[in-house]
Amino acid sequence: MNNLNVIAEQFASGRTITEVAEFGNGNINDTYIVTDATQEKFVLQRINTHVFKQPQRIMQNMRAFTEHVHQRVQKESRMWQSPRVIPAQDGNDFFIDPTGNFWRAISFIQNARSYDTITNLAHAREVGSALGTFQSLISDLPIASLADTLEGFHITPLYLKHYDHVHARHKRTPSPEVKHAIQFIEDRRTFAFTLENAGLTQRPIHGDPKVNNVMVHNETGKAISIVDLDTVKPGLVHYDIGDCIRSGSNPFGEDAENWETVHYNPEIGSAILEGYLAEAQAFLTAADYEHLFTSVRLLAFELGLRFFTDYLAGDVYFKVKYPEHNLQRALVQFQLTRSIEAHEAEIRNNIKKAISA
């Protein structure tokens, strides 16, 4: 079954589908926006089962936390929208087509859009606020109610172990860029264990709160939702804030053409942190604050490590547009890591100021 309209009809409740178009630029799943005859829209996704080997767990989690968030939002009268699961014709939260592809549908966030990069400092604060709001809304959800949809996700020592395995099997003569990446990793090998050895408390997390997953209202400019919810699971909140600042503070984005020009923007990073802490102070502990800088540095390093490992492995995880794409992505993240390291004192000072504000 290759007809996207036919698949979309599984979730359309008898409505007439007029268009199914590619949507977004995610690296993992295939995403489409579906429009019916009344111009109502919903999001249709084919889950990458090579990455998410038990996609039913994703849907169990999504049903649990979206209902929880919906109840919190209604009770507290918050201006926040959470995507809702749309059941298939058979009543399941998913549809498996005759070729084994796993499909699901979720509601579309109306009158809002996302941005690939930060547009200004007000936007940066909204991105941070959105993450803090989301974490706050799920902070009282017991982690026992969430399955681990992606085991090992953001556990940097495990990525390092996988890198060592792949690197040992890599036989090609390394280019100067590959040699640079290898040395960069070796210089930070012990740092990879910092968060996992810190004894921090696990909580429900988003898992992938990049800038382009934050939905901003078209008229108010306020963040009203976070999407791409497949990685909501138990973890450290540091994974989230570190990844959020990592993605937002690089003005050139993950696909920067010239990796050597990539740098951390301290004004944007500070604004994201300010927006985040305004919402997150209610549930963060002293130990959490102590490791905020580490999270920013580590998440940039971790993503570079993942991109580089995938390059060496033959591009089996991330979608690529050309043969050296994952290598280029890795070099971008490593250069960002180096720039974050150079701004350590400033970032730590901004954290102190945000806490006391």
KEZA-790578 format. One record per residue (C-alpha): x, y, z. Coordinates in steps of 0.25 Angstrom, whole numbers, plus 2048, in hexadecimal, padded with zeros to 3 digits. Layout:
KEZA-790578
@xx=X	yy=Y	zz=Z .
...
***
This chain:
KEZA-790578
@xx=800	yy=800	zz=800 .
@xx=807	yy=80C	zz=7FB .
@xx=7FB	yy=816	zz=7F9 .
@xx=7FD	yy=820	zz=804 .
@xx=7EE	yy=824	zz=803 .
@xx=7EA	yy=816	zz=806 .
@xx=7F2	yy=816	zz=812 .
@xx=7ED	yy=823	zz=817 .
@xx=7DF	yy=81F	zz=815 .
@xx=7E2	yy=815	zz=820 .
@xx=7E2	yy=820	zz=82A .
@xx=7D8	yy=82A	zz=823 .
@xx=7CB	yy=825	zz=829 .
@xx=7C4	yy=825	zz=81C .
@xx=7C9	yy=833	zz=818 .
@xx=7CD	yy=835	zz=809 .
@xx=7DC	yy=837	zz=808 .
@xx=7E0	yy=841	zz=7FE .
@xx=7EF	yy=842	zz=800 .
@xx=7FB	yy=83B	zz=807 .
@xx=808	yy=843	zz=806 .
@xx=815	yy=841	zz=80C .
@xx=817	yy=849	zz=819 .
@xx=823	yy=84D	zz=821 .
@xx=832	yy=849	zz=820 .
@xx=833	yy=83E	zz=82A .
@xx=83F	yy=835	zz=82A .
@xx=838	yy=828	zz=82E .
@xx=829	yy=827	zz=82B .
@xx=822	yy=82A	zz=81E .
@xx=818	yy=835	zz=821 .
@xx=80C	yy=83A	zz=819 .
@xx=801	yy=844	zz=81A .
@xx=7F3	yy=83F	zz=817 .
@xx=7E8	yy=849	zz=812 .
@xx=7D9	yy=845	zz=811 .
@xx=7CE	yy=84B	zz=809 .
@xx=7CB	yy=855	zz=814 .
@xx=7D9	yy=859	zz=815 .
@xx=7DB	yy=852	zz=822 .
@xx=7E9	yy=84D	zz=824 .
@xx=7F0	yy=842	zz=82B .
@xx=7FE	yy=83C	zz=82C .
@xx=801	yy=82E	zz=826 .
@xx=80E	yy=828	zz=829 .
@xx=815	yy=81B	zz=825 .
@xx=81E	yy=817	zz=831 .
@xx=82C	yy=812	zz=82E .
@xx=82C	yy=805	zz=834 .
@xx=83B	yy=803	zz=832 .
@xx=83C	yy=80E	zz=83D .
@xx=830	yy=80B	zz=845 .
@xx=830	yy=7FC	zz=846 .
@xx=823	yy=7FC	zz=84E .
@xx=81A	yy=807	zz=849 .
@xx=80E	yy=802	zz=851 .
@xx=816	yy=807	zz=85D .
@xx=816	yy=815	zz=857 .
@xx=807	yy=815	zz=855 .
@xx=805	yy=810	zz=863 .
@xx=80E	yy=81B	zz=869 .
@xx=807	yy=826	zz=860 .
@xx=7FA	yy=822	zz=864 .
@xx=7FE	yy=823	zz=873 .
@xx=805	yy=830	zz=873 .
@xx=7FC	yy=837	zz=869 .
@xx=7F0	yy=834	zz=871 .
@xx=7F8	yy=838	zz=87E .
@xx=7FC	yy=845	zz=878 .
@xx=7EE	yy=848	zz=872 .
@xx=7E8	yy=847	zz=880 .
@xx=7F3	yy=850	zz=886 .
@xx=7F1	yy=85A	zz=87C .
@xx=7E2	yy=85A	zz=87E .
@xx=7E3	yy=85A	zz=88D .
@xx=7ED	yy=866	zz=88D .
@xx=7E7	yy=86E	zz=881 .
@xx=7F4	yy=86E	zz=87A .
@xx=7F6	yy=873	zz=86C .
@xx=7FC	yy=866	zz=867 .
@xx=7F9	yy=85C	zz=85D .
@xx=7FD	yy=84E	zz=85D .
@xx=7FC	yy=845	zz=851 .
@xx=7F1	yy=83A	zz=853 .
@xx=7F1	yy=82C	zz=84D .
@xx=7E7	yy=829	zz=842 .
@xx=7E3	yy=81B	zz=842 .
@xx=7E2	yy=812	zz=835 .
@xx=7D5	yy=80C	zz=830 .
@xx=7D7	yy=7FF	zz=838 .
@xx=7D9	yy=807	zz=845 .
@xx=7E8	yy=805	zz=847 .
@xx=7F1	yy=811	zz=848 .
@xx=7F9	yy=80D	zz=83C .
@xx=7F7	yy=806	zz=82E .
@xx=800	yy=7FB	zz=828 .
@xx=7FF	yy=7FB	zz=819 .
@xx=801	yy=7EE	zz=811 .
@xx=810	yy=7F0	zz=80F .
@xx=812	yy=7F1	zz=81E .
@xx=814	yy=800	zz=81F .
@xx=80F	yy=806	zz=82D .
@xx=806	yy=813	zz=82B .
@xx=800	yy=81C	zz=835 .
@xx=7F8	yy=829	zz=835 .
@xx=7F8	yy=835	zz=83F .
@xx=7F1	yy=842	zz=83F .
@xx=7F6	yy=84E	zz=838 .
@xx=7FA	yy=85B	zz=841 .
@xx=7F2	yy=866	zz=83A .
@xx=7F6	yy=874	zz=837 .
@xx=805	yy=872	zz=83B .
@xx=812	yy=86E	zz=835 .
@xx=820	yy=86A	zz=838 .
@xx=82D	yy=870	zz=834 .
@xx=83A	yy=869	zz=831 .
@xx=843	yy=873	zz=838 .
@xx=840	yy=87E	zz=842 .
@xx=83B	yy=88B	zz=83C .
@xx=83E	yy=894	zz=848 .
@xx=840	yy=895	zz=857 .
@xx=831	yy=895	zz=85A .
@xx=82F	yy=888	zz=851 .
@xx=83B	yy=882	zz=859 .
@xx=834	yy=885	zz=866 .
@xx=827	yy=87F	zz=861 .
@xx=82F	yy=872	zz=85D .
@xx=835	yy=871	zz=86B .
@xx=827	yy=874	zz=871 .
@xx=821	yy=869	zz=869 .
@xx=82A	yy=85E	zz=86E .
@xx=828	yy=863	zz=87C .
@xx=819	yy=863	zz=87A .
@xx=819	yy=855	zz=874 .
@xx=822	yy=84F	zz=87F .
@xx=81A	yy=856	zz=88A .
@xx=80D	yy=850	zz=884 .
@xx=813	yy=842	zz=884 .
@xx=81B	yy=843	zz=891 .
@xx=810	yy=83C	zz=899 .
@xx=80E	yy=831	zz=890 .
@xx=815	yy=824	zz=896 .
@xx=820	yy=81F	zz=88D .
@xx=81B	yy=811	zz=890 .
@xx=80F	yy=815	zz=887 .
@xx=819	yy=817	zz=87B .
@xx=820	yy=80C	zz=873 .
@xx=82E	yy=80E	zz=86E .
@xx=82C	yy=810	zz=860 .
@xx=83A	yy=812	zz=85C .
@xx=843	yy=80B	zz=865 .
@xx=851	yy=812	zz=867 .
@xx=84C	yy=81F	zz=861 .
@xx=855	yy=82A	zz=866 .
@xx=85E	yy=821	zz=86E .
@xx=86B	yy=826	zz=869 .
@xx=874	yy=81B	zz=86E .
@xx=86B	yy=811	zz=866 .
@xx=86D	yy=819	zz=85A .
@xx=87C	yy=81A	zz=85C .
@xx=87C	yy=80B	zz=85E .
@xx=875	yy=809	zz=850 .
@xx=87E	yy=813	zz=84A .
@xx=88A	yy=80B	zz=84F .
@xx=884	yy=7FE	zz=849 .
@xx=881	yy=805	zz=83B .
@xx=88F	yy=80C	zz=83B .
@xx=896	yy=7FF	zz=83D .
@xx=890	yy=7F9	zz=831 .
@xx=892	yy=806	zz=828 .
@xx=89C	yy=802	zz=81E .
@xx=89D	yy=80E	zz=814 .
@xx=8A9	yy=818	zz=815 .
@xx=8A4	yy=824	zz=81D .
@xx=8A3	yy=831	zz=817 .
@xx=8A8	yy=83E	zz=81E .
@xx=89A	yy=840	zz=823 .
@xx=898	yy=832	zz=828 .
@xx=8A5	yy=833	zz=82F .
@xx=8A1	yy=840	zz=836 .
@xx=894	yy=83A	zz=83A .
@xx=89B	yy=82D	zz=840 .
@xx=8A4	yy=836	zz=848 .
@xx=899	yy=83F	zz=84D .
@xx=892	yy=833	zz=853 .
@xx=89F	yy=82E	zz=859 .
@xx=8A1	yy=83B	zz=860 .
@xx=894	yy=83A	zz=867 .
@xx=892	yy=82C	zz=86A .
@xx=892	yy=82D	zz=879 .
@xx=888	yy=838	zz=878 .
@xx=87E	yy=82F	zz=871 .
@xx=87A	yy=829	zz=87F .
@xx=878	yy=836	zz=887 .
@xx=869	yy=836	zz=887 .
@xx=867	yy=827	zz=889 .
@xx=870	yy=827	zz=895 .
@xx=869	yy=833	zz=89B .
@xx=85F	yy=82B	zz=8A3 .
@xx=853	yy=834	zz=89D .
@xx=845	yy=831	zz=89E .
@xx=83D	yy=82B	zz=892 .
@xx=830	yy=832	zz=88E .
@xx=827	yy=832	zz=882 .
@xx=82E	yy=83A	zz=877 .
@xx=82B	yy=83E	zz=868 .
@xx=838	yy=838	zz=863 .
@xx=839	yy=841	zz=856 .
@xx=835	yy=84F	zz=859 .
@xx=83C	yy=856	zz=84D .
@xx=838	yy=864	zz=849 .
@xx=830	yy=85E	zz=83D .
@xx=828	yy=856	zz=847 .
@xx=822	yy=862	zz=84E .
@xx=815	yy=868	zz=848 .
@xx=814	yy=877	zz=849 .
@xx=806	yy=87D	zz=847 .
@xx=805	yy=885	zz=83A .
@xx=7FF	yy=891	zz=841 .
@xx=804	yy=892	zz=84F .
@xx=812	yy=88D	zz=84D .
@xx=810	yy=885	zz=859 .
@xx=815	yy=876	zz=85A .
@xx=808	yy=86D	zz=85B .
@xx=80D	yy=85F	zz=859 .
@xx=819	yy=856	zz=857 .
@xx=817	yy=84B	zz=84C .
@xx=81F	yy=83E	zz=848 .
@xx=81C	yy=836	zz=854 .
@xx=821	yy=829	zz=851 .
@xx=82D	yy=82A	zz=85B .
@xx=825	yy=82E	zz=867 .
@xx=82A	yy=824	zz=871 .
@xx=831	yy=823	zz=87F .
@xx=83E	yy=82B	zz=87F .
@xx=846	yy=837	zz=884 .
@xx=840	yy=844	zz=882 .
@xx=84E	yy=849	zz=87F .
@xx=84D	yy=841	zz=871 .
@xx=842	yy=84A	zz=86E .
@xx=847	yy=858	zz=872 .
@xx=855	yy=854	zz=86C .
@xx=84F	yy=850	zz=85F .
@xx=846	yy=85C	zz=85E .
@xx=851	yy=866	zz=861 .
@xx=85B	yy=85E	zz=857 .
@xx=851	yy=85F	zz=84C .
@xx=84D	yy=86D	zz=84E .
@xx=85A	yy=874	zz=851 .
@xx=860	yy=870	zz=844 .
@xx=85B	yy=87B	zz=83A .
@xx=860	yy=873	zz=82E .
@xx=858	yy=866	zz=831 .
@xx=85C	yy=857	zz=831 .
@xx=85E	yy=857	zz=822 .
@xx=868	yy=863	zz=822 .
@xx=870	yy=863	zz=815 .
@xx=87D	yy=868	zz=81B .
@xx=87F	yy=861	zz=828 .
@xx=88B	yy=869	zz=82C .
@xx=882	yy=876	zz=82D .
@xx=878	yy=86F	zz=837 .
@xx=878	yy=876	zz=845 .
@xx=86F	yy=876	zz=851 .
@xx=867	yy=883	zz=852 .
@xx=867	yy=887	zz=861 .
@xx=85C	yy=891	zz=860 .
@xx=852	yy=886	zz=85A .
@xx=857	yy=87C	zz=864 .
@xx=855	yy=885	zz=870 .
@xx=847	yy=889	zz=86B .
@xx=843	yy=87A	zz=869 .
@xx=848	yy=877	zz=877 .
@xx=840	yy=883	zz=87D .
@xx=833	yy=87E	zz=877 .
@xx=836	yy=870	zz=87B .
@xx=839	yy=873	zz=88A .
@xx=82D	yy=87C	zz=88B .
@xx=824	yy=870	zz=88A .
@xx=82E	yy=865	zz=88F .
@xx=832	yy=86B	zz=89C .
@xx=826	yy=864	zz=8A3 .
@xx=82C	yy=856	zz=8A1 .
@xx=83B	yy=858	zz=89F .
@xx=844	yy=854	zz=8AB .
@xx=852	yy=85A	zz=8AF .
@xx=858	yy=84E	zz=8A8 .
@xx=851	yy=850	zz=89C .
@xx=856	yy=85F	zz=89B .
@xx=864	yy=85A	zz=89E .
@xx=864	yy=852	zz=891 .
@xx=85D	yy=85C	zz=887 .
@xx=86A	yy=860	zz=880 .
@xx=86F	yy=852	zz=87F .
@xx=862	yy=84F	zz=878 .
@xx=864	yy=85A	zz=86D .
@xx=872	yy=855	zz=86A .
@xx=86F	yy=846	zz=86B .
@xx=863	yy=846	zz=862 .
@xx=86A	yy=84D	zz=857 .
@xx=876	yy=843	zz=858 .
@xx=86C	yy=838	zz=859 .
@xx=865	yy=83B	zz=84C .
@xx=872	yy=83D	zz=845 .
@xx=876	yy=830	zz=84A .
@xx=869	yy=829	zz=844 .
@xx=86B	yy=830	zz=837 .
@xx=879	yy=82C	zz=835 .
@xx=876	yy=81D	zz=83A .
@xx=86B	yy=81D	zz=82F .
@xx=874	yy=822	zz=825 .
@xx=87F	yy=817	zz=828 .
@xx=874	yy=80D	zz=828 .
@xx=86E	yy=810	zz=81A .
@xx=863	yy=81A	zz=81E .
@xx=859	yy=80F	zz=824 .
@xx=852	yy=818	zz=82E .
@xx=851	yy=827	zz=829 .
@xx=84B	yy=82A	zz=81C .
@xx=856	yy=831	zz=813 .
@xx=856	yy=839	zz=806 .
@xx=864	yy=836	zz=801 .
@xx=86F	yy=82C	zz=805 .
@xx=877	yy=836	zz=80F .
@xx=86A	yy=83B	zz=815 .
@xx=86C	yy=835	zz=823 .
@xx=87A	yy=838	zz=823 .
@xx=877	yy=847	zz=820 .
@xx=86C	yy=846	zz=82B .
@xx=876	yy=840	zz=835 .
@xx=880	yy=84B	zz=832 .
@xx=876	yy=856	zz=835 .
@xx=872	yy=850	zz=842 .
@xx=881	yy=84F	zz=846 .
@xx=884	yy=85D	zz=842 .
@xx=878	yy=861	zz=84A .
@xx=87D	yy=859	zz=856 .
@xx=88A	yy=860	zz=855 .
@xx=883	yy=86E	zz=855 .
@xx=87B	yy=86A	zz=861 .
@xx=887	yy=866	zz=869 .
@xx=88D	yy=874	zz=866 .
@xx=881	yy=87B	zz=86C .
@xx=880	yy=872	zz=878 .
@xx=882	yy=87D	zz=882 .
@xx=878	yy=886	zz=87C .
@xx=86E	yy=87B	zz=87B .
@xx=870	yy=877	zz=889 .
@xx=86E	yy=886	zz=88D .
@xx=861	yy=887	zz=885 .
@xx=85C	yy=87A	zz=88C .
@xx=85F	yy=881	zz=89A .
@xx=858	yy=88E	zz=895 .
@xx=84C	yy=886	zz=890 .
@xx=84A	yy=87F	zz=89D .
@xx=84A	yy=88B	zz=8A5 .
@xx=841	yy=893	zz=89C .
***
